[in-house]
Amino acid sequence: MNIQTRSIAKIMIFVSFIFLNAFFFSSEAFSAETAPVELNHWSYDIVNKFAAAGYIRGYALNTRPYNRSDFVSMILAMDSSMAAGLSVNAKDKVLLDKLKAEFEFDMNDRGYWPDVSRRQSHLLSWSGGDYRWVLDPSLKAAGFQTYSRTPDTHWFTNTSTWGIASYGYFRDDIDFYFYARDTRISRLEEFNTLDEINLDNEGITAVTWDGNSASFDRTYASLSTRLKWFDVRIGRNKLDWGPSNEGGLLLSDYALPFDMVMLQYPGRRVRATFVAGSLRTDLIDSTISYQTPANYRKNFKKKYIATHRFELLPWKNLTIGLSETAIYGERGFDLGYMIPVMFFWSEQHYLGDRDNLLISFDAAYYPRNGYKLYGALLLDDISLNKFGSDHWGNKWAIQVGAENVDPLGIKGLSLTAEYVRIEPYVYTHFFAVNTYANHDQFLGFPMQPNSDKFMFKADYWINPLIRLKARFERMHHGANPPGENVGGDILLGHRNEDPLTKKFLAGIGDRSWGVNFGGSYEFFPEAFCSFEARFQQDDYAGQLSKQLRLLASISYRYY
């Protein structure tokens, strides 16, 4: 048994021991409902709106995903505040009713029986004294017409998605979650780039290409339990850490899901999280790859992630967070990175400065009801003796934003403005295996280094069933010229022949701006018909291109 196999075996034995302990010795009076809720679920938007409005205070909201228990706790706290005199407008009361309907089963397990006006329905639902199992299909059909100038052409694309979503618990102790979907996209012409099939603007990979059609699948799964002080989860999921709903600088919901073991202290005003996981890379390990009579057997290099986060609310209207991530590979799990309270920055120095370490600081402040101010700072690498200079090793990124809910008395409307700047070489590394990516898709904010972006969006709930969205964004990027490296590509780190200094937005100028407008109607619980119009203009080194995309879709429990 090699070192890699022994490392994984020890982790699995440890996790198995925890789940067996929970199964046989847990004393919980009700299911903890520790199953995660998908990051794309609409419930996050409502909770974020309620937090900015001042209805929900004193919760660590910037470590996502939440589990089902988190949502129940916030719903019950808001109910309690309303009973104590909290004033909530009529539209937000109906949105709260929508949340209660989504988490009704979980509230029942706590002994609460909400009176909801529009109950959820499920394909299959079984429950007993110590178990619950819910199973639903996940479906989506969409079509979009694209008009492009330079070249002057247009095409129609259609997509279909089939899947299943299931969650529940057994023995009142072990929670499970499973969501799998397969998507097929086709058009008359052949596809040329991944962007042409990325309808939902998410990280995708392992695409099967077949001329004018393409397909890919996505699976999320977890098994979790709550011990006396901690939640333990093993599964495949995504993480989104930070105060922005556009994605965190350190970890964002754009990333591909990855396999992980999570340990979390689920406090209300203090939340501590540790994750150890494995990532995917296309780098071939030639030492264990070989030729067979039938084919070449490719084995890929091992790549891992260790990350932890501490989120604290010193006051009910202020949240601060500190996070740290280590990316390493070409060896087994490192014990130092498996210690949840270890300072990873120091650990990677101890291990010989061969890993990719990033630290993030973030804060969210609610100065008054209806307003939220937030910011984040990411440090990829800082040369202290060259601090403040244009040395290439001073790699950092910032994110600042503001949100206003119910502006000018318009109930149901939320406005958000945000600016992100990512310096050259951020997320990159000397060694390709340590690139801050999972299968070449961003783990952090979905934007290349040597870029900045301004975004403004409006989100309006006409009522709980009808929702409108509008968005404007402008982005500048300094791309690497042929044969040169100015720090504009996440997959290319600094090399010995590259300049020792950097200049923000140096390289080939790539400037774009775009506007989106769309809406959705929930005609049946969790069934939506949606539309969207997107216009984007790109100016790459003086070459102008314009594109208009019109989309229409119908979906059921698609997240």
Steps between C-alpha positions, in 0.01 A plus 500: 500500500658831391502826699210644299278198566589493869412871536157454345439184703572681828259780409224256406548305825475823700185617319341154525564500875320833534193382308482170689525693827213724390294203387528301822553759771342830390245646739343764274127537558440596136680486169766768477428534124866557418448431128623801296276718286621562144676836458281590200178455698274808518480475882848660530376814323208537740719453808751755367215746441362442851846550653548834320147606598583438867261208555782251563788606721773320687559211258822397326368532144823515299601133523297320236341259426257506790341177612126454540526549874652845447198613299257365760684683780483831310131453416414428863709794621318735262165361612601562861607858421170567323312371804706742710403795282731494197332688214509310169334629183228293333713393202779370723250311714394311188866431415543364853199276435679377187803406711281319751344295221843393373619393848166384640613141557808620685289729720267207572801303624565784747142483625373804305206474262490816286182607327617552141281608210682312220645170610781320320426178319738210444504205266570263790510570872523243777536569871480313826605534859870516423535542125400722209567466128402751232555435128429733206595527133718786380406617151580788269437577135640818349557665167699808412546699184835670453569790265863589443676783316858455377435242379147584395316179578232347719412157634247323720599267783283271709575317824336230702584390854382193689586415857386410850520677835462323832557576866399371840629326810490168681532411866443873568879526484632456147397749232548437130474707185532404134455709186604379155419640156605440141483778240503473121546804276466507122481736201535480123864615495792336678610642836837671515548608864382409848335842537254412225344227714529673839137608518489542880842670537635227725820300506457196276737228391521139381301599192423237238519664158316359202513749213201729541405361841664479840409346833624515856381386840520634854458317833479628856478263796560505873463299816502705820430487870498730802705414804488689829723784383558446130336411171689244290440460127655292226390559143536693176392861505602862440598770748433873487675697774467875538236776523435540126220324315709520182752246626780517754860588421631189674224249416203566273188319384629514141747222577452137417386289796777296658522206740553608859484425869363790705512568873296799617414666828149629413473787747259784443748786551818296474544251217819306438541276195775265384506319165743250351433386146636372171506692171525393137787579267581394143872479573615145420722318749745328266640285782178298528363538145571227249419360159278193465432300183163672477573857609715736705407483868504859630529563873477858616701678765344528843378842610347605832342792678496584871305804611358641819294802599416682821197729495412723796230754584641737765176696463173396341548737208865416429643175364871439451664195345849359463564216254805314377553248221788272405525333158759225471567189297732231366494333843246361748293690754732709721433451871580864578220616273263254670519685832196733504664765723835499321625828348541381141722792400758388754450132416588551134821677605578199718440271201742692280291775332378269225121544533247766398377691807232769505351699790176697490354762735139611461235702679134590464346797682134596527505873594119517513202298389492474122875538442795266478865593441760231441856441393767233467877496462689200356874458550653241270859595572662809648874575499537695824834652401340624176160592645341793319716457191405364157684173563319214329484302827264750665187312396170619640135555414222714644122489489275780629126539470179650634140384503176687560167322545159668457656826371267802486232287660480256207428176682660188356781684317869444574786700344863386511821660374838326514858552387767226477869542418736204458869585463732325252605142585236457773388133532800381291797297625850392396384140477209422271352244740451775759298733276198636688251308288308176488531337159608840357185670636524788750478411869489868594332795335421412135726757336853477363785669691604845373134602477237716663122507480218732602151357538159649576185291529134535596287215633125556536248260651166617360350229717629161623428346159623768258854635508685741270876553472720754322877524491783710358868414515822638358827305501861580405765231459866508406553179301839342441650589159627203294821369654483742796368485854359809670307301761173483309437124495413292807662194341842668448705596805803726512805352325872576532501687169203720589543863623547552875252785497134512409263760362127472550309442173823472301494273195229470236205719591180298533206725589137396517168614631159341506141533615254229599128512563283207595216366706341184632155377596446211742181349360519195730711448814864478379390513132618813316469648154771757437627738236814708462657738250879549506702749301879509512762702319868399500801699386803273479809686380282734293290222347137569584237228536137518609259227602133487595361186659131435567413213734181326609476201732269289709635311801405298804729477803802598294773673703 
